[in-house]
């Protein structure tokens, strides 16, 4: 039987501790319900071991402290809301389809605002003073990356958390406490069910406001296009356009015969520092297919949805040509400097540079026929749009 070690401090105690450690006497009422459900679900269903329970407690406390600091600064500086986020670019697609390489090579050009891990991990000023050094925030992120690598060293072969490298904004949007990425690190079926009752715009409104906040801090260039990426976005295009009506989308594609077992393996590695709960493969596949069905429907009905489709093989083998297509798609001028930056990034980051990421269908009770059956609609679309 799977053992579940509860998070030691309860939701009320965590909120009180966040107020005490920040010195900010704000009652973060919006956090109470999601925190309560998340805390209970992870504690009772997450398969946490003792060290993992403490690590999850530290994570929740960090999220609550950043929330308080942000609320303090938004109250003191209402002009933050006036920051503009023009025509952001969202990189979407199944996990393990080349979204990370697409994001990191584009970020290397210097033509985009993007999130290094440390900014996503600690988006808020400690003091509220924009002149403060970010070093304490950077150091905390670096300590986390070092700890995570020690607890799950093979994770780097599939997805490396690095302090100053571009990171998907799931680390950032977890601060809104209504985010699917929590289940990547601990099983939480009750929380996932509760989250399905919440409007997905909560996550994207939080993302928009935090990007404005980072620009106001001087940590991003106003007017420059934001480069955003998460494998949890496909199917949520309507919510994204509701908050970012001029957004552009790039979608990477790869056969689910590779992406599904690869995703299962990566989630196992993500969960290792926190507990022993195995991936619920049936629920994962069901979630993938449900969201992809929504994405396919969105392509049919959303007039403002601008999607550029890219094949995984092109991303891995012809990134400069892919980038040129992306620039044309999102209204940027392609130039020799950007091409050279991408070539330099690829030279310094060879595929499998952290080791080969290994996985197999049979490791997760999956079969080729079953995958092709479950993903028949996606496979038909993939062959049509990306080859």
Secondary structure, DSSP 8 states (H G I E B T S, - for coil): -------SS-HHHHHHHHHHHHT-----HHHHHHHHHHHHHHHHHS-B-HHHHHHHHHHHHHHHHHHHHHHHHHHH-GGGGG----S-EEEESSTTSSHHHHHHHHHHTTSSB--BHHHHH--S-SSS-TTS-SHHHHHHHHHHHHHHHHH-GGGGGT----TTSB--THHHHGGGS--GGGGGTS--HHHHHHHTTS-THHHHHHHHHHHHHHHHHTSS-TTS-BEEE-TT-TT-HHHHHHH-TT-EEEEEE--HHHHHHHHHHHHHHHHTTTB-----HHHHHHHHHHHHHHHHHHHHH-TT--EEEEEHHHHHH-HHHHHHHHHHHTT----HHHHHHHHHHHHHS-TTTT------GGGGT--HHHHHHHTHHHHHHHHHHT-
